[in-house]
Amino acid sequence: MSEFSFARTPPASREMSCKAAIVGIGETDYHDDYKAQRARAPGYQAPEVEELATRAFERAIADAGIDRKDIDGLACSFTYGGPPPDAMANLLGLSPRYSIANGNIMAGPLPAVCAAIAEGKADTVAMVYSVASRAIGREYGGATYGSGEGAPTSYYYYHPWGWSSQAAHWAMMFNYFANRYGATERDLGAVAKQVRDHAALNPNAVMQKPITIDDYMASRYIVRPFHLFDLCLVNDGAVCLIVTKDDIAKAMDNVPVHVAGWGESRVTKSKLQAMVKERLRLQMEDSAQQMFGMAGMTLADVQHFGCYDASTMHLVNQVEGFGFTPPGTGFDFCKDGQMGIDGRMPTNTDGGNLSGSYMHGWSQVVEAVRQLRGEAGPRQVRDARVAMTSLVQTDQSHPILYVRGDA
Amino acid sequence: MMVEKRTSRTLGTGHDTFWEWCGKGELRLQRCASCDHMQWPAGASCENCGSTDFGWEAMSGRGKVVSWCTFERDYYHGLLPMPWNTILVELEEGPLFISNPKGFTWQDVTPDMPVKVAFIDCEDDAGPFRLPVFEKA
C-alpha cells in the first residue's frame, strides 16, 4: 500500500450533515516515542504499526467512555502497510459488522465513515490510522516513487532532471509566489516559528523547543530556499477516532463533535500550472463551497483551522486559498499574529505537521476535537464552536467542517 | 563526450515519442487532435478528453524561468553532484517545464529570465538519451 490509495469521498449533501459525531480520540506518545527513537538506548525496539494502532485505540475508547463491544465498525488506514481489517479487528478484540481498509491520509476516510453510519452500515466505528514512517526509513524524495504506485505524475516524472520530493513542489510554488508578492526566507521562518510556538504549548508535540527566526536562518537547507524548519517531521505514531451516530453521541459523556460538511476537488489537467501558478486556489474554493453548502455555514463561522502542513508554504497557501486572508497576504497575516491562538484564524494550534506530529492529516482532526470540546489547555481558542481541517495535496483539496454538538 | 547518468525516465506509449524527438534535438509536445489541449508531461491519452489521437507540435525552445529550487539534500544518493539546480521554465507556447539550468545556477536567476533549450547526452537504465535543459537566451 502507498499513501496514494485514497478513500472515496462521498458527495457532499445536506442530508449527510451532522449525522455522525466524533466522541473519542486517541493518539500515541509522539514526543516520547520520537525521543526514544533518536536516543536508541540499548534494547530499544522500533515501534510497529499494530502496536501503535492498538495504543491509540485503547486511549480512544477510554476517552469515549465506551466498551469495545459497543463498536460495530472498524476502518483501517495504514499509509505504509499494515494488517487487513479482519486481522486488526482480531488484535483489538472486535467483531465488527462493518470493516474496511479506508485509504490512508485524511483525504476521504472520515467522510466515508460518516456516510457509512448515515446509511446504517454501522452505529459506532473505530477509525484507526497508524504509520511507522521513521522506523521503516521512509524517504520523501528521490527514486522512492515510480509510475506504478498511483502517485501524482509530478512525484516521479521529473527523475531524469533530478527533481522530486514533496519539498520541491512547495519550494517551486514559493519561488513563483515570492517573485510575484515579494516574500523572503525570513517570512518562511516566521511561519515555522509561529507553528513551533504553538507546539511549545502541546506536551505531546515532537518539537517543543522555541525557535527564533535567526535559528531558522541558521538551519541547514534541504531544498533551497527551504530550510530544515520549512518541512514537516517524519515520526511514527497512530491516531484513533471513535465516530458514532448522532443520537448515540448525545447520550455520551463527551461533548460530541459533529462532522458538518466536507468537499473534494481535484486538478485533472495541466497540474504544474494549477499548482505553481494558480496555487490550487480553484480546487480549494470549489471544495470549500461544497463543504459550506453541505453544512449550511460560511467561512465567517470558522473559528479554528487545522491544515496539512507538509511545508511552511503549504500552510500559508491553505490559509490564503480558503480565504482567511487575501492572495499574497498570508505571510503578513502570520507575522501579524493572526494565525496565533488569539489571532483572527488560529491555525495548527497543536504544532501541525511541522512541529507537532506528521500523521498525514489525522492529528489535525484530533486538535479540532480538543478545541471544540474546550480541552486544549493553554492553547485553547476561546469559545470555539466551529472548526475546519483541510488536506490539500499537490493536485487535490479535501476540507472538513466540525461543529460542537451541544447546541 | 560526457554522458551524465540520470534516474530513469518514464517510458511507454506517448513518452517514447517525446524522447525520440529529443534524440533528434527537437522539443515537441503532444497536442490533442480531438480537443486541441497541449499536454505535458506526455501520456498515452489526453488528460482533457481521453482521446489517444495526438500530433507532436514543435516548440520554439524559448521560454522564461518562472521558478526554481536547488537540492541540498541528496535524494538520489550520490547520482548527482550537490547542490543540484532545477528550474521551472514557462515555454513560449504556455506549458510549464521542469528542467535544469545549463551554464548558470539559482544565483543567476532573475524573474522571468529568458532561456532557450539545449540537449545534453545522458543515460539511464534503458540506455542513452538526450535530455532537454535550458541555457540563458
Interface residues (C-beta under 8 A of the other chain):
Chain A: E139 G141 G142 A143 S147 T153 Y156 Y157 Y158 H159 P160 W161 G162 W163 S164 S165 A167 A168 A171 M172 M173 N175 Y176 N179 R220 Y221 I222 V223 R224 P225 F226 T268 K269 S270 L272 Q273 V276 K277
Chain B: R6 T7 S8 R9 T10 H37 Q39 P41 E47 N48 V66 S67 W68 C69 T70 F71 E72 R73 Y75 Y76 H77 L79 L80 P83 W84 T86 L88 P95 L96 I98 S99 N100 W106 P111 D112 C122 D124 F129 L131 V133
